[in-house]
Amino acid sequence: MFGKRQLSVAAIGCGNRARVYLNLISEQPENFTIVAAADPVSQRVEAIRGISNNPNFLSFADADELLGCSRLADVLIIATQDNYHFDPCTRALRKGYDIVLEKPISNNIHEVVELEELAHELGRRVIVCHVLRYTSFYRKLRELIQSGILGEVINFNASEGIGPWHFAHSYVRGHWSVVENATPTIAAKCSHDMDLLHWLLDKKCKRVSSFGHLTFFKKENYKLNDQYPMFDATRYLDQDQKIWLAQVYDNPDGEKEEILGWLKSSDWGRNVFQCDNTAPDHQTVNLEFEGGTTGTFTMSAFDEGRNYEFNGTKARLRAGDFYKEHLGADIIITDHASNRTTRLNVVDGNPHPKFGDYHNGGDVGFIKELHLLLTQEETPPTSITSSLQSHLMAFGSEESRKTGEVISIDQYYRSLKSRENALD
């Protein structure tokens, strides 16, 4: 696939993520042509047909139907739910597709390891959608850390605030609410963060330990319901919440009565204190990297945005949403010797009138570079092999949360491989 040529693209799973990617891909007709899509919801497939502007576009009712044909495209986007990544990805790799795979790779770490090995064995590309690496902000952050301006990074604190409404939507009412049946929260929501820490430091993680609990969104707190109108499901009708409604309901601009009727029978209409959720609403991970760098990562339902503190031998760096909102700078660096402070604001290099805010411009940046990622000889920076590291960190953290043990990443990986071999 090396060299400049138009690539054909098909998709399995035509929800929000696939539609965003394919809309952006359609803006590069010199690089891509959209040829097929599969989804059990026919309206979603028809939306992709409209995006494709291809009179020969092929529609399929599901992944089995599409993958039952001879290879239809150079590249297959897999944007199904996490628990349905492994099977279509395995079959597509064996058919000769290169893959663009939504993160996380799978909700099962054994399947993550097996897919990485299969891609390597077959010589196929699996590019994982760690789109935040393609934002101007995170590229500047990595450039600064790798430049040596901080000296050696000794320790860090990082956090992601999911936000109360977002958490309730996805991890109380939604697809990832019951961890026994879904991807653990620290992998589902924070696989971006684990990937970013591995990438920003350019070091492998050696050990993790973790603590976390479900504290607030529990049935015994139903007595508090009147104090929290912010979680009322009818808020899905509010204009600023339509983005969330659109992720789970195919007609978010429909009549009020229609949407209210759907909410009455939908998981997303449930009271947040009356669900079957088990996902922790807060979790802290302790991490040790090569060279002795240590740090913490905290996930919370009750904070908003991502924030970073990197403490180096020459300077300290503060960055993220809190610093932008309250101190007016994306990144603040303070030199130890002079105590001089430098404030930086990062200009978005991926502006877009419709999708520019998606993942802080990461979706636009990712698709802008996708053709090169698929055709250059070099291994893509967000390859499945690179992404394996962040998945080991995330799933290892969940293992620690459940067992109370400190997890050696190398030993954890070896144990996974030995279990895979035992199943062969």
N, C-alpha and C positions, 0 to 999 in steps of 0.2 A: 504493500500500500504506500510505499515511500514515493514522494514526488507530488507535484501539483496536479491534481485532477479532481473532478467533481465526484463526491461520494454520495451514494444512495443511503437513505435512512429509513428504518422502520421503528415502530414503538409497540411495546406491550405495557398496558396500563396507561390510560389516557386521562388521568385526573389532573389536578392543578399543576404538579411539577412538570409532567410531560408537556402539557399545553404551553407553559411558559417557555420551556426549552425549544419546542417546535416552532412557536411564534418567532423566536429569535433566529432559529436556523433558517426559517423562510425568508429572512432579510438578507441571506447570503446565497442567492441562486447560483452564483458562480462557483460556490463551494459544495452545495448540497442540493439534493432533490429528495423530497419526502414521498415515499412510495407505498407505505402500508402502515396499518395500525390495528391493534386488537384490544377490545375491552368488552366485558359483558353488558355495559350500558351503551346501547347503540348511539344515543345522542352524543356521547363523548367521542366516539369514532367519527361521527359525522362532523363534529367540530374540527377534528384533525383533517378530515377531507377538505374542509373549507380553507384551513390554514395552508394546506399543501399546494393549492392551485395547480393540481396535477390531474388531468382528465383520466389518467390510467391508474389512479390511486386504488388500492385494494383494501377492502374492509374485512375484518375477521371478528367473530363473536368472542373468541378467547385465545389464550396463548397456545393451547393445544392445536387449534385450527391453523394458526399462523405457522407454528413450528412443525406442523405436519407437511408443509410444502417444502420444496427445494429452497435453498437459500435465496431470499428475495432482495437482500440489500447488503451493502458493505458493513453497515453499522446498525446495531439494535440497541435502542434505548429501553431499559427495563426500569419502570417507575411504578411498579405494583407495591402493595403493602409489604413490609419487611419480611413477613413469614412466607412470602411467595416470590422471593428473589432466587433462591438456590436452584429450584427445579428448572425454570425457564433459562436461567443463566447457564447451567450445566449443558442443557440440550442445545442452546444456541452456540456455545463455544464448540461443541462437537460438530455442529453444522458449518462452522467456518466463519461465524460472525465475530467481529470485534464489538465490544460492549461498552456502552455508557450506562453505569449502574448507580441508581440512587443510593445514598447512604442511609442507614448502615448497610454493609454488604449482606448481612443476614441477621436474624434475631437469635441465631445459634452459632456460638464461636467455633464449634466443630465444622460447621458448614463453611464458615469464613476461611478456615485453614484449608479445607478441601478445595474450595474454589480457587484460592491462590495457587495451590499446587497444580491444579488442572490447567489454569491459564498458562502457567510456566511450561508445563509439559507439552501443550499444544502450540505454544508460541503465539498466542492470541493476546490482544490488548484488552484489558478491562480497566477503564478509567472511572474512578469513583468520584461522585459529585461533591467533593469537598470545595465548594464554590468560594468559601471565604478566602482561600489562598489567592484568588484572582481579583481581590479588591485592592484598591490603591492604598487603603489604610493599613491592611495587614502586610502588604509588600513593603511599605515604608517602615513598619515596625520591625520586620525581619532584617531589612537593610541596615537599620541602626544597630540592632543587637549584634549582627554579624560583622559590622564595621570595626568593632573594638572600642567604640566611643564609651561604652560602659566598663571597659576592662573585662575581666572574667566575671560572668554572671554567677553569683554565689547562691542566691535564693530568690524565690518569686512567690507572689500571691496572685491568683487569677480567680475570676468568678463569672458565672453567668446567672443573671436573674431572668427566669423564664417569664415572669409576670403572672399575677393571680388569674386573670381571665384566660390567658393562653394555657396555663397549667390546667385549669379546670376543663377547658375545651379538649385538650389532648390526653391528659394523664389522670383525669377524674371521670369525665364522661366518655372519653374517646378511645381511639384504637390502642393506646399504650397504657390503659388504666390498670390492667391486671397483669402484673409482671410475670406471673406464672405462665401466661399465654402469649406474651409479647416480648419485644425487645426491652431489656432493662432501661430505665430512664437515663442512666448515665451513659448508655450507648446510643439510645434513640435520639435524645436531645443534645447530648454533649459530645457526640463523636466528632463534631466540628472542633470542639475545644481541645479534646485530646490530640487530634490531628495538628491543630495549630501549635500546641506546646511542643510537640515533637519536632515540628517544622521550624518554629521560631528559634529554638535552641540548637537545632541541628544535632541533636544527641538522642541516643536511645534511652528509654526508661528502663531502669534496673529493678526497682521494687515499688510496690504500692501498698497502702493500707487505707481503709475507708470506714466511715461511720455515716449512717443515715437512717431516717425513720419517716413513717407516715404519722404526722402529729395532728394536723388540723382537719383534713377532709375525711372525717370519720362519723359514723352514725350517732355516736354519743354526743356529737356537737350539734345535732339537729336543733337543740334548744336555743342555739345561737342564730338560727336562720334569719330571724327578723332584723338582726344587727348587720346582715350582709346582703343587702339588696343588689349589690354589685354583681352577684352571681346568678341573678334571676335569668332564666333561659330566654325570656321574651326580649332580652337585650340583643339577641341575634337579629332582631328587626331594625335595630339602630343602624344608621348609615355607616358609622365608623366600625361596626362589627360585621358588615357584609362580607368582608374578606375572609372571615372565619366561617361564615355560613356557606360561602361558595366552595369551601374545601370539602364539605360533607353533603351538600344539597345542590342538585343540578339546576335549580331554578331560583337562585337567590333574589332575583328581582321580581318574583311572582307576587300575587296578591297577598295581603296580610293574612287573610283567613286561610289561604292555602298553606302558608308557612306555619301558622299556629297549629293547624291540623296535623301537619307533619311532625312538629315538635311534640305533640301529645303522645305519639307512638314511637318517637325516636329516642335513642340513647342520649342525644344532645339536648333533649327536653327535660332530663331528670334533674332533681334537686341534688346539689353537690354533696349534701350530707346523707343521701339515701342511695348511693351507688355501690357497686361491688368492687371498687378500686382498691388496689394494694400498693400502687407505686409510691415510693417515698417522696414527700414534698420538700425535703431538704437532704443534702448529702455533701460531705466533705471528703476529699481524697488527698492523702499525703503521697508525694512522689519523690523518688530519688533517681537522678539521671547519671549517666556516665560522667566521670570527673568529679563527682561529689555534689553537684548542684542539687539542691532540694527545693521543694515548694509545696504549696497547697492549691487545690482547686475546689471551689465551693459552688454547688448548684442549689438555687433556692426558688421556690414558687413565689416568694414574697419580695423579690427585688426585680429590677428591670435593667436589661442591657449587660454588656460584657465590659469588664475592667481588668487592668493589669498593673502590677507593681513588680519591676525587675530591679534587683539590687546588685550592682556590680562593684568591682574593686576601685573603679575610677569615678563612677557616677551612678545615680539612680534614675530610673525612668518610670513615669506614671502615665497611663493612657487609658482611653476608653470613654464610654458614654457619660459616666459621672463627671469626669474632668472636662469634657466638652460642654456639658450642661451648666456646671457650676463655676468653672474656671476659664471657660472660653477657649480651650485649646484641646486638640485631639491628643497631642503628645507633649509631655513636660519632662525635660531632662535637667537634672541638677548636678553640677560637677562638684565632687568632694573637695578638691583642692581650692578652688576659687569661690565656691558656693554660688557660682553664677548659674542662673536658670535660663534655659532656652525653651521657648514655646513654639510648637509647630502645629499648623493646620494643614490637613492633607486634602488636596483637591481631588474630587472623584474623577478618575480617568475614564470612566465608563458611563457617561450620562445617557439616559434614554427616557423619552417622554412618558412611556408606559411602565417599563420594568426597571427603571433606574434605582428604585428604592428596594427592590427585592434582594435580600441578603447584602445590603449596602453596596449594591452594584456588582456583587459577585456572580449572579446569574448571567448578567450581560458580559462580564469579563471572561467567564468560563466559556460561553458559546463563541465569543469573539476569537478565542484561541483554539477552539475545539478541532478545527480542520488541521491545524499544525500539530496538535497533540496526537492526532490519529495518523499523520503521514510522515512525521519526522522520524529519523532513525533512532534518536535518543529516547530512552524510556520516559514516558510522561511523568511529571512530578507528582501527580495524584494517581499513580498506578495502584493496582490492587496490592502489590508488594509493599509499597510505601504505606498504604492504608492499613495493612495488616498490623503495623506497630500500634496505631491508635486504637484499633479494635482489641488488641491484647491488653492495652492499658485500661480501656473501659470495662471489658468483661472481667479482667482481673480485679478491678476495683469493686465490681458487684460481688465477685466471689469473696473478697475480703469483707464487704459489708455483711454478707450472710454468715460467714464462718468466724469472723473476728481475727483471722490470721493475716500476717504480712505475706504478700504474694510476690515471689521472685518471678519476674516476667520470663526469663529464660527457662526456668523450671516449669512454669505454667505452659509455655509453648511446647516444650518437650513432652509433657504429659498429654497434651492434646494430640500431638503427632503419634505418640505410642498408642493412644486409644483408637485413632483413625486406622493405624496399621493392624490393630487387633481385630478391627471390623472387616478387614479385607478378606 
